[in-house]
Amino acid sequence: MKVIVTKSYEESCRIAADMIRDEVAQNPATKLGLATGSTPIPVYYHLVEMFQKGEVDFSEVHTVNLDEYWGLSPDHPQSYHYFMQENLFSHINLNPQNTYVPKGTGDAAQNTAELTQKVYEGGVPSIQLLGIGANGHLGFNEAGPTLVANAHMQALTQSTIDANSRFFEAKDKVPTLAITMGMREILAAKTPLLIATGAAKAQAMHGLLVGDEITTQNPSTFLKLHTGTVVIIDEELAIMSGAK
Ligand code: F6R
């Protein structure tokens, strides 16, 4: 696991965007694993800017997203389909047919099987962008007594519902279920790339960066099993989490 400590979250996002740009330059038809949430928004902003300046061409790139709320249609403003359109897809030259965000409506078993297929078909993601939940979740693999290996339907924990309620009109409007890649799909990427910022993530990042323990109570600790993992953390959070 490689840990990059930056001066700021802004620098963290710039480094992540540079890594993605360099990967696409080297492998124009690469597959990128993408994430939603607040953390990667500036990464997408940088990628859009790079595209506008002609520094990166996404025309052959494939993408697959980590997760989607269950019960939200693609045009729901809080759906992850909508998020990806707004923050990235509509601003760059990705072929819509080469993008995949898990489906939040329809047949759950079929949708999870399709997500797994999209991760593996034609080769696994080169970079899998990741944020981290306050409880250490990756995608929607929530902290608990067990984890699930493959893509699945996941019940969200109260702490995740509370954290994500900031995007909804009311707490009771937050979906309680989501479709997510499992740990196996996340760890299939050549480079799982986690960006973390903010005091709320200190405890989870302590578990990831300090010591050698792996626990389902902090799913991010499974990143220790992957030699290709890259963690980008700003100095402030590195200090708060005891990693620096
Ligand atoms: C999003 C996702 C989640 C978020 C995590 C952190 O696709 O899979 O695991 O990365 O909840 O969210 P933010 O970045 O909003 O703190």
Boltz pocket constraint, residues with backbone or C-beta under 6 A from the ligand:
constraints:
  - pocket:
      binder: B
      contacts: [[A, 34], [A, 35], [A, 36], [A, 37], [A, 38], [A, 39], [A, 40], [A, 66], [A, 67], [A, 130], [A, 131], [A, 132], [A, 133], [A, 137], [A, 138], [A, 139], [A, 140]]
      max_distance: 6.0
